[in-house]
Amino acid sequence: MKPSSTARTVEAIAYPIVGIVVVLGLWQAYVTAFSVNPIVLPGPWAIAKASIRHFDTLLEQTWPTLAESVYGFALAVVIGVPLAVCVANSRILNLTFYPILIATQSIPKVAVAPIILVWFGTGMESKLVIAFLVAFFPIVVDTATGLRATPPGLLELARSVSASPSQTFWKVQFPAAMPFIISGAKVAVTLAVIGAVIGEFVGSNEGLGNLLLTANSQLDGPLAWAALVWLSILGIALFFLVVVAERILMPWGHH
């Protein structure tokens, strides 16, 4: 007998919570039993106390990182999806630009970050650009893959009813590619957070990445780990927003 939707929802919530509690319990037991220096590895309790003690600072530094991540991700979607449409529907554009995309993706973003910092300065713009570069590739690749994966039967059906190219795209190709686009967006939105932090590492006076570096330089292990936890929560929250968008844009996929 298959479990009900309510039971599946409870399981989806309960199991991760149990897993987190077990991991945190083992972590705390390890640092307590072996008296691990908090500079090296603080326990979950020390990290929680640091989060509470520095709550205002952590919250203040979250907003710049959030803005950089969201703007970079949005820019990747706005530019990446139309480019993927062009690449997927034109053999010449595919042969021209796809190798360039692969080449640019192979360049480590940490290596190119100092150059971007020189071009755009130490303000938000440089972090936005790095977040965009990191998030751009999954959007383009997944969207192009989805457009190419449109079932031939649907395309034949569109042609049989004399649908125009634009009608075929909006009524057949794009809806068929939506699962791929959303999949790419889920990957890209978490990568955008990583890109923003890379930018903050290279040169910034604000953001959770900068706070993490500052805490490390001051040998404040609990605060550094608290910043890591907040970054993780930020990434999870943005991922969840993409999941919500998926349920709104693709209601047929969640019956």
Buried (B, 14 or more C-beta within 10 A) or exposed (E): EEEEEEEEEEEEEEEEEEEEEEEBEEBBEEBEEEEBEBEEBBBBBBBBBBBEEBEEBBEBBBEBBBBBBBBBBBBBBEBBBEBBBEBBBEEEBBEEBBEEBEEEBEEEBEEBBEEBBEEBEBEBBBBBBBBBBBBBBBBBBBBBBBBBEBEEEBBEEBEEEEBEEEEBBEBBBBBBBBBBBBBBBBBBBBBBBBBBBBBBBBBBEBBBBBBBBBBBEEEBBBBBBBBBBBBEEBBEEBBEEBEEBBEEEBEEEEE
